[in-house]
Amino acid sequence: MESRVPSLRYPNQAVPPAADAAANAPRPAGLRPSLHSLRRRHVLRFVERDAGDDVPNARVTGQKRRIQEFQKRWERIKDDLPPQLTRSHIGMISIGGVIGTGLFLGSGAALHNGGPVGALLGYLIMGSVVYCLCVSIGEMIAFLPNVGGVVGLADLYVDRALGFSLGWAAWYNWSVTLPAEVTAAVVVAGYWNSGKIPVAGLTAVFLALATIINCFPSQVYGSFEYHFSAIKVLTIVCIIVLTLVIDLGAGSSEFRFFDTWKHPFTDSYLGVTGALGRFLGFWAVLMQAAFSFFGSEVPGIAAGEVIDATRNVPRALQRVWIRISLFYIGGIFCAGLLVDRNDPDLTSGANAGTVKASPFVIAFQHAGMYWISHVINAAVLLSAWSAAASDIYISSRFLFFLARRGHAPQLFASLVRYPRGATSDGAAPQSGEEVLSSDDDDDDDDGDGDGESGGGEEEEEDAAEPGLDTPPTTPPTTPPAPGDDLEDGAQKKPWFVLPLNAVLGSAAVGLLAFLNVTGPGAQTAFNWMISVTSIASLQSWAGMMFTYIRWYQGTAHAENKYRDAQRLELADEDVDEHPDAAKIKKARLVVRQIARIRVHRHRGQPYLAWWAFGVCMLILFTNGWSVFLHSGWRIADIPDEAPNPYAPSEQPSAPISSFLASYVPIPFFLLLTFGYKLIYQTKMVALDDMDFSRVNVDDDAQRDPDYASPLARVLGWLLVS
């Protein structure tokens, strides 16, 4: 038997001499030591995991093993951070998380730029993209809900580098959106404040309140967001009903049904007239609508803390498009019925960013309902505050998951529990660096279809991924405290579990909101940073759709690969005697797994995914087109006596800052992706290597809620289930 030496990294374990030799290899001179050190540690982990008979599941394909490792890690995260969000929580959060300032205030800019018909068409097109996004994500998560959401699926079925960049891009987007929402709340509160309270004081109050809500377990946040979302939904429903009543002649207004549609599109946009100007105005609405719909994928992000995520998350994703499209498209339709695109209150620069620029407020004031502006202002303030709390929640969970994968400092992977000695089922008291074992009870290749591979052939394990390769350990047990009425070996379940470091780390980004009170230069930099986050969100959507396209191609390839073997009509007892018995069994497993996937597959796939991906990429590369209207680009302002051809409400932004905000995030995202590929030498997962295993997925059906009346059933289907 070969001799083994102690591991420098894990003193209580032994590694083969080859690993020790790799660990003590001399480093090259020059700039290579850092990269060489990374690769050396990478090789050491690979050897430690795959040395001799230390890997009990060597028969399992590399892709299937990675799926099982992701599932184990996800289960460990759920053990450490128990699910507390119910079906009603996730259903209402999926609605209220998107209804915010973009609907109440941003609809005015869309109406001005595109006209009533142009604004409606823009929101309809982006509503179709949201539909395609939700049904695509829902299909994947319904089959594999316990691998880390869309980021984990991108890691497994596209490239580990894409999972890395998508995770960080999503954290950046949600964390830097926080100061924007806090700033919006401060601006909206100024409608009543009139300078009595300093802006810095209001900023501190709103940021502190949003942070405090997230310093409690997720159940508290879920209840808070549930009630706030219900208020927002009730508000927008009442506004839609009132606008229809006013349009029919209620109040001091006259009957004006579709009167504003006499001029369906804008006359000019940024000085461009004619058909081109009308098209450019419509295209601007398309971009604004895209940014308003961001957040529709929240149910997939929060899957780790959702009770019965296998069923509840896909249901929320498959129905969220109906709710959001209903409120957004219904709202923009009603606004276009009442307010002309050239209304002075809508185009006034003094009203920009305030509730006075809301088309709903303008319509109600024209009808003599001046009190309604206070109601809408309160709804907008509530929406901004609620959105800020959601930003902290989502960004903190992204940061926590990134740390558990080894992609972020382990400081953010820790949890705060109370009682301190208590642990969740199967969870270790301290959850710093992620621990994964190669042991697996579901590796038997002779089991049923649920524990089998649906794709790739036998292959060697890929190079170990950071955060997935720590040695197997046994979770320590905590003895019961004296006097506790517990059975021997039992442990208390903590009632308070929170990734506090991740919450505080994400909330600290909200301090950027104070830039708005330090001077115009800082405010310009802050606005530029917020613009960058919108592009990061669009990149995330494109990455999600590309992940689904690869997923679809993988399932189609697996079906075609075993098509001939599937057509053989043999009884089970005759399969073993067939020369291609192994291939036939494999084909039948593929059929069972793909049949599970097709249960949630829309009949329009993959065309729906390609449509959404194409629209996202088109908007991504054309969102900054207006910067090219400038006749000259200069860093310093030079006095110019030439008249300004643009109206105050159509003045294009400075070309340099606008260009950077529109296009810098693209190479930054590519740098994250290809930088990871360069360091860890990852490769895109080939179609032939894709595996569609579904082990460790609970299919227990959850009882549907009972409703007392048909109306309650309809409302429950629309808002909750």
SEMAR-927928 format. One record per residue (C-alpha): residue number from 0; residue in three letters; x negated, y, z negated. Coordinates in steps of 0.5 Angstrom, whole numbers. Each point is the difference from the previous one (the first is absolute). Layout:
     k     r    east   north      up
   NUM   ala       X       Y       Z
...
This chain:
     k     r    east   north      up
     0   met       0       0       0
     1   glu      -3       7       2
     2   ser      -2       4      -6
     3   arg       4       7      -1
     4   val      -2       6      -4
     5   pro       4       5      -4
     6   ser       3       5       4
     7   leu      -2       7      -1
     8   arg       6       3       1
     9   tyr       4      -5      -4
    10   pro      -5      -3      -6
    11   asn       5      -5      -2
    12   gln       0      -3       7
    13   ala      -5      -3       5
    14   val      -1       1       7
    15   pro      -4      -4       5
    16   pro      -7       1       1
    17   ala       2       3       7
    18   ala       4       6      -3
    19   asp      -5       1      -5
    20   ala      -5       1       6
    21   ala       5       5       3
    22   ala       0       4      -6
    23   asn      -7       1      -1
    24   ala      -2       1       7
    25   pro      -5       6       1
    26   arg       4       6       3
    27   pro      -2       3       6
    28   ala      -4       7       0
    29   gly       4       7       3
    30   leu       7       1       0
    31   arg       2      -7       0
    32   pro       0      -2      -8
    33   ser       7       2      -1
    34   leu       3      -3       6
    35   his      -4      -6      -1
    36   ser       2       0      -8
    37   leu       7       0       2
    38   arg      -1      -6       5
    39   arg      -4      -4      -5
    40   arg       5       1      -5
    41   his       5      -2       5
    42   val      -4      -7       2
    43   leu      -1      -1      -7
    44   arg       8       0      -1
    45   phe       1      -5       6
    46   val      -5      -5      -3
    47   glu       3       0      -7
    48   arg       7      -1       3
    49   asp      -2      -5       5
    50   ala      -6      -4      -3
    51   gly       1      -8       0
    52   asp       6      -3      -3
    53   asp       2       7      -4
    54   val       5       1       5
    55   pro       6      -5      -1
    56   asn       4       2       5
    57   ala      -5       0       6
    58   arg       5      -3       5
    59   val       4       6       0
    60   thr      -1       5       6
    61   gly      -3       6      -2
    62   gln       6       4       2
    63   lys       4      -4      -4
    64   arg      -4       1      -6
    65   arg      -1       7       0
    66   ile       8       0       0
    67   gln       0      -4      -6
    68   glu      -5       5      -3
    69   phe       4       6       1
    70   gln       6      -4      -3
    71   lys      -4      -2      -6
    72   arg      -2       8      -1
    73   trp       7       2       1
    74   glu       3      -4      -5
    75   arg      -6       2      -5
    76   ile       2       7       1
    77   lys       7      -2      -1
    78   asp      -2      -3      -6
    79   asp      -4       6      -2
    80   leu       5       5       2
    81   pro       7      -4      -1
    82   pro       5       2       5
    83   gln       5       5      -3
    84   leu       4       3       6
    85   thr       7      -3       2
    86   arg       4       0       6
    87   ser       3       6      -1
    88   his      -6       4      -2
    89   ile      -4      -2       7
    90   gly       7       1       4
    91   met       1       7      -3
    92   ile      -8       2       0
    93   ser       0      -2       7
    94   ile       5       5       2
    95   gly      -2       6      -5
    96   gly      -7      -1       1
    97   val       1       3       7
    98   ile       6       5      -1
    99   gly      -4       6      -2
   100   thr      -2       7       2
   101   gly      -1      -2       7
   102   leu       7      -1       1
   103   phe       3       6      -4
   104   leu      -5       5       2
   105   gly      -4      -3       6
   106   ser       6      -1       4
   107   gly       0       7       1
   108   ala      -6       0       4
   109   ala       2      -6       4
   110   leu       6       4       2
   111   his      -3       6       2
   112   asn      -5      -3       4
   113   gly       4      -5       4
   114   gly       7       3       0
   115   pro       6      -5      -3
   116   val      -1      -5       5
   117   gly      -7       0       1
   118   ala      -1      -1      -8
   119   leu       6      -5       0
   120   leu      -4      -4       6
   121   gly      -7       1      -4
   122   tyr       3      -3      -7
   123   leu       4      -6       4
   124   ile      -7      -2       4
   125   met      -4       0      -7
   126   gly       6      -4      -3
   127   ser      -1      -5       5
   128   val      -7       0      -2
   129   val       2      -1      -7
   130   tyr       4      -6       2
   131   cys      -5      -4       4
   132   leu      -5       2      -6
   133   cys       5      -3      -5
   134   val       2      -6       3
   135   ser      -7      -2       2
   136   ile      -3       1      -7
   137   gly       6      -4      -3
   138   glu      -1      -6       5
   139   met      -7      -1      -3
   140   ile       1       2      -7
   141   ala       6      -5       0
   142   phe      -5      -6       2
   143   leu      -6       2      -4
   144   pro       3       5      -6
   145   asn      -6      -2      -5
   146   val      -7       2       4
   147   gly       0       8      -1
   148   gly       5       3       4
   149   val      -2       3       7
   150   val      -7       1      -2
   151   gly      -1      -7      -2
   152   leu       3      -3       7
   153   ala      -4       5       4
   154   asp      -6      -3      -4
   155   leu       2      -7       2
   156   tyr       3       0       7
   157   val      -4       6       3
   158   asp      -7       2      -4
   159   arg      -2       1      -7
   160   ala      -3       6       2
   161   leu       7       3       3
   162   gly       3      -2      -7
   163   phe      -6       4      -4
   164   ser       2       6       4
   165   leu       7      -1       0
   166   gly       0       0      -7
   167   trp      -4       6      -1
   168   ala       3       4       5
   169   ala       7      -2      -4
   170   trp      -3       2      -7
   171   tyr      -3       7       3
   172   asn       7       2       4
   173   trp       4      -2      -6
   174   ser      -5       4      -5
   175   val      -1       6       4
   176   thr       8       1       1
   177   leu       1       1      -7
   178   pro      -3       7      -1
   179   ala       4       2       6
   180   glu       6      -3      -3
   181   val      -2       4      -7
   182   thr      -1       6       4
   183   ala       7      -1       4
   184   ala       3       0      -7
   185   val      -3       6      -2
   186   val       2       4       6
   187   val       7      -2      -1
   188   ala       0       1      -7
   189   gly      -2       7       2
   190   tyr       7       1       2
   191   trp       2       1      -7
   192   asn      -6       2      -3
   193   ser      -2       7       3
   194   gly      -7       0      -3
   195   lys       2      -1      -7
   196   ile      -4      -6      -1
   197   pro      -7       0       3
   198   val      -1      -5       6
   199   ala      -5      -4      -3
   200   gly       4      -1      -6
   201   leu       6      -3       4
   202   thr      -5      -4       4
   203   ala      -3      -3      -7
   204   val       7      -1      -2
   205   phe       3      -4       6
   206   leu      -7      -4       1
   207   ala       0      -2      -8
   208   leu       8      -2       1
   209   ala      -2      -4       6
   210   thr      -6      -4      -4
   211   ile       4      -1      -6
   212   ile       5      -4       3
   213   asn      -5      -5       3
   214   cys      -3      -1      -7
   215   phe       5      -4      -1
   216   pro       1      -7       2
   217   ser       3      -1       8
   218   gln       7      -1      -3
   219   val       0       7      -3
   220   tyr      -2       3       7
   221   gly       5      -5       3
   222   ser       6       2      -4
   223   phe      -2       8       1
   224   glu      -1      -1       7
   225   tyr       7      -4       1
   226   his       4       6      -3
   227   phe      -4       6       3
   228   ser       1      -4       7
   229   ala       7      -1      -2
   230   ile       1       8      -1
   231   lys      -4       1       7
   232   val       5      -5       4
   233   leu       6       3      -4
   234   thr      -3       7       2
   235   ile      -1      -1       7
   236   val       7      -4       1
   237   cys       3       6      -3
   238   ile      -3       5       5
   239   ile       1      -4       6
   240   val       8       0      -2
   241   leu       0       7      -1
   242   thr      -4       2       6
   243   leu       5      -4       4
   244   val       6       3      -4
   245   ile      -3       7       2
   246   asp      -1      -1       7
   247   leu       8      -2       0
   248   gly       1       7      -2
   249   ala       0       0      -8
   250   gly      -2       6      -4
   251   ser      -1       7       4
   252   ser      -2      -3       6
   253   glu       4      -2       6
   254   phe       0      -6       4
   255   arg      -6      -1       4
   256   phe      -1      -8       1
   257   phe      -6      -1       5
   258   asp       0       8       1
   259   thr      -8       0      -1
   260   trp      -1      -6       5
   261   lys       1       5       5
   262   his      -7       1       0
   263   pro      -3      -7      -1
   264   phe      -7       1       0
   265   thr      -5       6      -1
   266   asp      -1       5       5
   267   ser      -8       1      -1
   268   tyr      -5      -3      -5
   269   leu      -7       3      -2
   270   gly       1       5       6
   271   val       2      -6       5
   272   thr       6       1       4
   273   gly       5      -4       5
   274   ala       0      -8       0
   275   leu      -7      -1      -3
   276   gly       2       5      -6
   277   arg       6      -4      -2
   278   phe      -4      -7       1
   279   leu      -6       3      -5
   280   gly       5       2      -5
   281   phe       4      -6       0
   282   trp      -7      -4      -1
   283   ala      -2       5      -6
   284   val       7      -3      -3
   285   leu      -3      -7       1
   286   met      -6       1      -4
   287   gln       4       4      -5
   288   ala       5      -6      -1
   289   ala      -6      -5       0
   290   phe      -3       3      -6
   291   ser       7       1      -3
   292   phe       1      -8       0
   293   phe      -6      -2      -3
   294   gly       1      -4      -6
   295   ser       5      -5       3
   296   glu      -5      -5      -1
   297   val       0       1      -8
   298   pro       4      -7      -2
   299   gly      -6      -4       4
   300   ile      -5       4      -4
   301   ala       3      -1      -7
   302   ala       1      -7       1
   303   gly      -5      -2      -5
   304   glu       5       3      -6
   305   val       7      -3       3
   306   ile       4      -5      -3
   307   asp       1      -6       5
   308   ala      -4       4       5
   309   thr       1      -6       5
   310   arg       7       2       1
   311   asn       1       7      -2
   312   val      -6       3       4
   313   pro       2      -2       7
   314   arg       7       2      -2
   315   ala      -2       7      -2
   316   leu      -4       0       6
   317   gln       5      -2       5
   318   arg       5       5      -2
   319   val      -4       6      -2
   320   trp       0       2       7
   321   ile       8       0       0
   322   arg       0       5      -6
   323   ile      -5       4       2
   324   ser       2       1       7
   325   leu       7       1      -3
   326   phe      -2       6      -4
   327   tyr      -5       3       4
   328   ile       3       0       7
   329   gly       7       1      -3
   330   gly      -3       6      -4
   331   ile      -4       3       6
   332   phe       7      -1       4
   333   cys       4       4      -5
   334   ala      -5       6       0
   335   gly       0       0       8
   336   leu       7       1      -1
   337   leu       0       6      -4
   338   val      -6       4       1
   339   asp      -3       3       6
   340   arg      -7      -1       2
   341   asn      -1       8       1
   342   asp       3       1      -7
   343   pro      -4       6      -3
   344   asp       0      -3      -7
   345   leu      -3      -7       3
   346   thr      -5       4       4
   347   ser      -2       5      -5
   348   gly      -7      -1      -3
   349   ala       1       3      -7
   350   asn       5      -6      -1
   351   ala      -5      -6       2
   352   gly      -1      -5      -5
   353   thr       6       2      -4
   354   val       7      -2      -1
   355   lys       2       6       4
   356   ala      -3      -3       7
   357   ser       5      -7      -1
   358   pro       5       0       5
   359   phe       5      -3      -5
   360   val      -1       6      -5
   361   ile       1       5       6
   362   ala       6      -4       3
   363   phe       3       1      -7
   364   gln      -2       7      -1
   365   his       4       2       7
   366   ala       6      -4      -3
   367   gly       0       4      -6
   368   met      -3      -5      -5
   369   tyr      -5       4      -3
   370   trp      -1      -5      -6
   371   ile      -1      -6       4
   372   ser      -8       3       1
   373   his      -1      -1      -8
   374   val       3      -7       1
   375   ile      -5      -2       6
   376   asn      -6       3      -3
   377   ala       1      -4      -6
   378   ala       1      -6       4
   379   val      -7       2       4
   380   leu      -3       1      -7
   381   leu       2      -7      -2
   382   ser      -2      -3       6
   383   ala      -7       3       0
   384   trp      -1      -2      -7
   385   ser       2      -7       1
   386   ala      -4       0       6
   387   ala      -6       2      -4
   388   ala       1      -6      -5
   389   ser       1      -5       6
   390   asp      -7       2       3
   391   ile      -3      -1      -7
   392   tyr       3      -7      -1
   393   ile      -2      -2       7
   394   ser      -7       3       1
   395   ser      -1      -3      -7
   396   arg       2      -7       2
   397   phe      -4       0       6
   398   leu      -6       2      -4
   399   phe       1      -5      -5
   400   phe       1      -6       6
   401   leu      -7       3       3
   402   ala      -4      -1      -6
   403   arg       3      -7      -1
   404   arg      -2      -1       7
   405   gly      -7       3      -2
   406   his       1       5       5
   407   ala       0       6      -6
   408   pro      -4       1      -6
   409   gln       2      -6      -5
   410   leu       2       6      -5
   411   phe       7       1       4
   412   ala       1      -8      -1
   413   ser       1       0      -8
   414   leu       7       0      -3
   415   val       3       3      -6
   416   arg       4      -5      -4
   417   tyr       4       0      -7
   418   pro       0      -4      -4
   419   arg      -7       0       1
   420   gly      -2      -7      -1
   421   ala       6      -2       4
   422   thr       0      -3       7
   423   ser       5      -1       6
   424   asp       1      -8       2
   425   gly      -7      -2       3
   426   ala      -3       7      -1
   427   ala      -7       1      -3
   428   pro       0       5      -6
   429   gln      -5       4       4
   430   ser       1       1       8
   431   gly      -6       4       2
   432   glu      -3      -4       6
   433   glu       4      -4       4
   434   val      -1      -8      -1
   435   leu       2      -5       5
   436   ser      -1      -7       0
   437   ser      -1      -5       5
   438   asp       4      -5      -3
   439   asp       7      -1       3
   440   asp       5      -5      -1
   441   asp       4       1       7
   442   asp      -6      -2       4
   443   asp       2      -7       2
   444   asp       1      -1       7
   445   asp       5      -5       0
   446   gly       5       4      -4
   447   asp       7       3       3
   448   gly       0       6       5
   449   asp       0       5      -6
   450   gly      -7      -1      -2
   451   glu      -3      -1       7
   452   ser      -3       4       5
   453   gly       3       2       6
   454   gly      -5       2       5
   455   gly      -8       0       0
   456   glu      -4      -6       0
   457   glu      -6      -2      -5
   458   glu      -5       5      -1
   459   glu      -6       2      -4
   460   glu       2       5      -5
   461   asp      -1       7       2
   462   ala      -5       4      -4
   463   ala       2       2      -7
   464   glu       4       6      -1
   465   pro      -2       5      -5
   466   gly       5      -1      -6
   467   leu       2      -7       2
   468   asp      -6      -4      -2
   469   thr      -1       1      -8
   470   pro      -1      -7      -3
   471   pro       6      -4      -3
   472   thr       1       1      -7
   473   thr       5      -2      -5
   474   pro       5       6      -3
   475   pro      -2       1      -7
   476   thr       6      -1      -5
   477   thr       2       4      -6
   478   pro       2      -3      -6
   479   pro       7       2      -3
   480   ala      -1       5      -5
   481   pro       2      -2      -8
   482   gly       7       0      -1
   483   asp       2       0       7
   484   asp       6      -5       2
   485   leu      -4      -3       6
   486   glu      -1      -7       2
   487   asp      -7      -3      -1
   488   gly      -4       3       6
   489   ala       5       5       2
   490   gln      -1       7       2
   491   lys       4       6      -1
   492   lys       2       4       7
   493   pro      -2       7       0
   494   trp       6       5       1
   495   phe      -4       5       2
   496   val      -5      -1       6
   497   leu      -3       6       4
   498   pro      -6       1       5
   499   leu      -1       6      -4
   500   asn      -7       2       3
   501   ala       3      -1       7
   502   val       6       5      -2
   503   leu      -5       5      -3
   504   gly      -5       0       6
   505   ser       6       1       5
   506   ala       3       5      -4
   507   ala      -7       4       0
   508   val       1       1       7
   509   gly       6       4      -1
   510   leu      -5       5      -3
   511   leu      -1       3       7
   512   ala       7       3      -1
   513   phe      -4       6      -4
   514   leu      -3       2       6
   515   asn       6       4       2
   516   val      -1       4      -5
   517   thr      -8       2       1
   518   gly       0       4       6
   519   pro       2       0       7
   520   gly      -6      -4       2
   521   ala       1      -6      -4
   522   gln       8       0       2
   523   thr      -3      -1       7
   524   ala      -4      -6      -2
   525   phe       5      -3      -4
   526   asn       5       1       6
   527   trp      -5      -3       5
   528   met      -1      -6      -5
   529   ile       8      -1       0
   530   ser       0       0       7
   531   val      -5      -6       1
   532   thr       4      -4      -5
   533   ser       6       0       5
   534   ile      -5      -3       6
   535   ala      -2      -5      -5
   536   ser       7      -2      -1
   537   leu       1      -1       7
   538   gln      -6      -4       1
   539   ser       2      -5      -6
   540   trp       7      -1       4
   541   ala      -4      -1       6
   542   gly      -5      -5      -4
   543   met       6      -4      -2
   544   met       3      -1       7
   545   phe      -6      -2       2
   546   thr       0      -5      -5
   547   tyr       7      -3       2
   548   ile      -2       0       7
   549   arg      -6      -5      -2
   550   trp       4      -4      -4
   551   tyr       5      -1       5
   552   gln      -5      -2       5
   553   gly      -3      -5      -5
   554   thr       7      -3      -1
   555   ala       1       0       8
   556   his      -7      -3       1
   557   ala       2      -6      -6
   558   glu       6      -2       4
   559   asn      -3       0       7
   560   lys      -6      -4      -3
   561   tyr       4      -6      -3
   562   arg       6       1       5
   563   asp      -1      -7       4
   564   ala      -1      -4      -7
   565   gln       7       4      -2
   566   arg       3      -3       6
   567   leu      -1      -8      -2
   568   glu       6      -3      -3
   569   leu      -3      -5      -5
   570   ala       3      -2      -7
   571   asp      -4       1      -6
   572   glu      -2      -7       0
   573   asp      -3       0       7
   574   val      -4       6      -1
   575   asp      -6      -4      -4
   576   glu       0      -5       6
   577   his      -1       6       5
   578   pro      -7       1       3
   579   asp       1       8      -2
   580   ala       3      -1      -6
   581   ala      -4       5      -4
   582   lys       2       5       6
   583   ile       7      -2       0
   584   lys       1       1      -8
   585   lys      -4       7       1
   586   ala       5       2       5
   587   arg       6      -2      -4
   588   leu      -3       5      -6
   589   val      -1       5       5
   590   val       8       0       2
   591   arg       2       0      -7
   592   gln      -4       6      -2
   593   ile       2       4       7
   594   ala       7      -2      -2
   595   arg      -1       4      -6
   596   ile      -3       6       3
   597   arg       6       0       5
   598   val       5       1      -5
   599   his      -2       7      -1
   600   arg      -2       1       7
   601   his       4       5       4
   602   arg       2      -2       7
   603   gly      -4       6       3
   604   gln      -7      -1      -3
   605   pro      -5       1       2
   606   tyr       3       6       5
   607   leu       2       3      -6
   608   ala      -7       0      -4
   609   trp      -3       2       7
   610   trp       5       6       0
   611   ala      -2       2      -7
   612   phe      -7       0       1
   613   gly       0       4       7
   614   val       4       5      -3
   615   cys      -5       1      -6
   616   met      -6       0       4
   617   leu       3       5       5
   618   ile       2       5      -6
   619   leu      -7      -2      -3
   620   phe      -4       3       6
   621   thr       5       6       2
   622   asn       2       3      -7
   623   gly      -5       5       1
   624   trp       1       2       7
   625   ser       2       7      -2
   626   val      -7       2      -2
   627   phe      -2       0       8
   628   leu       4       5       1
   629   his      -5       5      -3
   630   ser      -4       4       6
   631   gly      -6       0      -5
   632   trp      -3      -4      -6
   633   arg      -4       4      -4
   634   ile      -2      -1      -8
   635   ala       0       8      -1
   636   asp       6       4       1
   637   ile      -2       6       5
   638   pro       5       6       1
   639   asp       4      -1       6
   640   glu       5       5       2
   641   ala       3      -4       5
   642   pro       8      -1      -2
   643   asn       2      -7      -3
   644   pro       5      -4       4
   645   tyr       3      -4      -5
   646   ala       5       2      -5
   647   pro      -1       0      -7
   648   ser       4      -7      -1
   649   glu      -4      -3       6
   650   gln      -7       2      -2
   651   pro      -5      -6       1
   652   ser      -5      -1      -5
   653   ala      -7       1       0
   654   pro      -3      -5       5
   655   ile      -6      -2      -3
   656   ser       3      -2      -7
   657   ser       6      -3       4
   658   phe      -4      -4       4
   659   leu      -4      -3      -6
   660   ala       6      -1      -4
   661   ser       3      -4       6
   662   tyr      -6      -4       3
   663   val      -5      -1      -6
   664   pro       4      -5      -3
   665   ile      -1      -5       6
   666   pro      -7      -1       0
   667   phe       0       0      -8
   668   phe       5      -6       0
   669   leu      -5      -3       6
   670   leu      -6       1      -5
   671   leu       3      -4      -5
   672   thr       2      -5       4
   673   phe      -6      -1       4
   674   gly      -5       2      -6
   675   tyr       3      -6      -4
   676   lys      -1      -5       6
   677   leu      -7       2       1
   678   ile      -2      -1      -7
   679   tyr       4      -7      -1
   680   gln       0      -2       7
   681   thr       7      -2       0
   682   lys       4      -2       7
   683   met       7       1       2
   684   val       4      -7      -1
   685   ala       1      -4       6
   686   leu       6      -2       2
   687   asp      -2      -7       0
   688   asp      -2       1      -8
   689   met       6       3      -2
   690   asp       4      -5      -5
   691   phe       7       1      -2
   692   ser       0      -3      -7
   693   arg       5       1      -5
   694   val      -2      -3      -7
   695   asn       2       3      -6
   696   val       6       4       2
   697   asp       6      -1      -4
   698   asp       6      -1       4
   699   asp       5       0      -5
   700   ala       7       4       2
   701   gln       2       6      -5
   702   arg       7       1      -1
   703   asp       3       5       3
   704   pro       4       5      -4
   705   asp       7       0      -1
   706   tyr       4       6       2
   707   ala       7       2      -2
   708   ser       3       3       6
   709   pro      -2       0       8
   710   leu      -2       7      -1
   711   ala      -5      -2      -6
   712   arg      -2      -5       5
   713   val      -2       5       6
   714   leu      -3       5      -5
   715   gly      -4      -6      -3
   716   trp      -2      -3       7
   717   leu      -2       7       2
   718   leu      -4       3      -6
   719   val      -2      -6      -4
   720   ser       0      -7       3
